[in-house]
Amino acid sequence: MQKTLEMQVTQRALKLLSCSAPTCGMIAFLALLLSIGCAQEIERVPEIFRPTNAHETYRLSLVEANLGNSALGHDWIEASEAALRKPAHITSPFLESGYFDKSVATAIGYVFPVTGGQRVDAKVILQSHEPLRVFMDLFRLVDNDPQAPIHIASGTMLIEPSADMDPIPDSAPESSRRLRFEPVRDGTYILRIQPELLRSAHYTVGLTIDASLSFPVAGHTGRSIWSAFGAERDGGRRSHRGIDIFADRGTPVLAAADGVVSRATTTSVGGNVVWINLDRRRNIRLYYAHLDSHNVESGQRVKVGDQLGTVGNTGNARTTPPHLHFGVYTRGAVDPLPFLKRMRTEPQSLTADLSRVGSWSRTTDSNVVVRTGPNSGARLLTTLDQHTPVLVWGASSHWYRVELPNGAHGYIIGATTEPTTPLRKESVTSISNVLDHPTPQGATIQQLVPGSEFPVLGNWGEFLYVQTPAGLNGWLSFE
C-alpha cells in the first residue's frame, strides 16, 4: 500500500513538473511534500491507552492477561460499569455495612446530590483475613447523565494480613480510607467501590454532607440570618450579594476557614471590611463588611475561629441594627448559605439483622416494595410476591440491600423479610433438574429422580426455590 501511494505521489509531481514555468516546478515540489505528509498521517499508529488510576490499571492488567474476555474478567468489568449505570440512591447521613463475596464479581455504586458550598466526607472500612485491594472512585455526572460520568478522584485500600495471624473473625485485619471534597457548584456524584477478583471482605461505608465553613459570628447560628442572598436592594436596582447575620454590637467576628487576609480596610459602602483568600485548592474569597472594628491586617494568616473584628453597622449600614454582611466569592458572588448551613451528620442506627448479610432471605408478605435507595423517598423499582427469595448483600438502618432472583439490585425494609426456613415439602414425579438460576438456561446443580422429596424455601415466577437431598439450594421449575 505504501509503494502504491508513493507511485501516485510521484506521478502527480511529474505531471506538474512538465510545466515550463518555474512556478509550476515550485507547486510540484510543494505538492510532493504535502502528499508525503499525508502518507505519513495515514500510517500513524494510534496512541497506546495509558491508565490514569488504580482501577483502570487493574482493568488493563486483566485484558493483558487475556482475562478481559473470560467469564471472570467480563463479569468484573461489567460489574464496574453497572455500578455507574444503576447506582443506589442515597441521602446524607448514610451508613451501610455489607459483604463482598469472592465467588461473585461485584461493585457498589452510590449516587448523591451535593449543593455547592457543602463538604462531603466519605469513609470506607474493610475487614478481611485475605490480602485484598479495593478500588474507591468518585465520579461527577454531567446533566445527570449516567452514561458519561467524569472521573474526579480515586484511591486504593489495601489489607495485608500477617501469615501467623490467629483467624478469629473479630480480629480480622482492618483498613480504612477517607475521601473529602468541597464542590463549589451544585452537582450529582457517584462513589464506586469495587474489590479485586476472588477476594471476600466485610465493609462499612459512611457518607455525610455538611457545611464547609464555620459560622462567622461567635455564639450564633443560621437563625441569626435575616437577609438572604439575592434580595432586592435600592428599589430593585441591585441585589444583595451576601447574607446579613444580626448580632449585638461588639460580638466577635470569626474566620470561617483558614486563609490569608488580602485586605483589611475601610470603604464607603462596606465600612470596615476584611477580605480573606482561602487556599488555591478551594479558590474562594470571603468578604466581611460593616465591622465595628477589625483587628487583622493585610498579609496576615488566620486559622478558623480566629477573631477578625467585631459586629457593627459601619458604611452604608448606619441606619440598620448591627450585623455582619458575609459574602462568598468564587468567580463571582455565590449564596453563602450552603457554606454555613449545618446538616444532620449522625446516621440512623443499624437495626436490620446483620447476621443475614451474605445469605438468602425471603419476603413475608405480598407487594413488598423494592426501591433504588434505603429511604421511602427513593424511586420504586418493583414489588415482590410473598415468599420471594432475595440475596442480602448489605444493611443500612432498617433496610437491606438485596439482589433479586433475576439479578436486579435494590433496597427493601428488613422487617418484610425472614430466613429461608422450609415452608413445606414436595416431591417430583419425573426426572427433574435443579438449576443454579431461575431460568430455563440455568446450569443443573443436581438431578432429582422420581419420588425425591425436598423442602420448598420460596418461589419466583414459575420456579420454586428448593433444597436438594444433598443440601444444595437451587431452582426447580414446577410447570
Protein Blocks (a to p, Z undefined) as FASTA:
>chain_A
ZZmmmmmmmmmmmmmmmpmbfklmmmmmmmmmmmmmmmmmmmpccdddddfbfklmmmmm
mmmnopmmmmklmmmmmmmmmmmmmccdddddddddddddfkbccdddddddddehiacd
dddddddfbdcdddddddddehhiaklccdfbdcdddddddfklccdfklgccddddddd
ddfbdcdddddddddehiacddddddddddfbdcfbghiafklpmbdghiaeehhpaccf
bdcddddehiacddfbdcddfbdcddfklopaddddddfklopacddehiabdcbdehia
cdehiafbdcddehjllmpccdddddddfkbccdfklmmmccdfbdcddfbdfklgopac
ddfbehiacdfbdcfkbccfbdcdehiacddfbdehjbccdddfkopacdddfklgccdd
dfbdcddfbdcdddfbdcfkbccfbdcdehiacddfbdehjbccdddfkopacdddfZZ
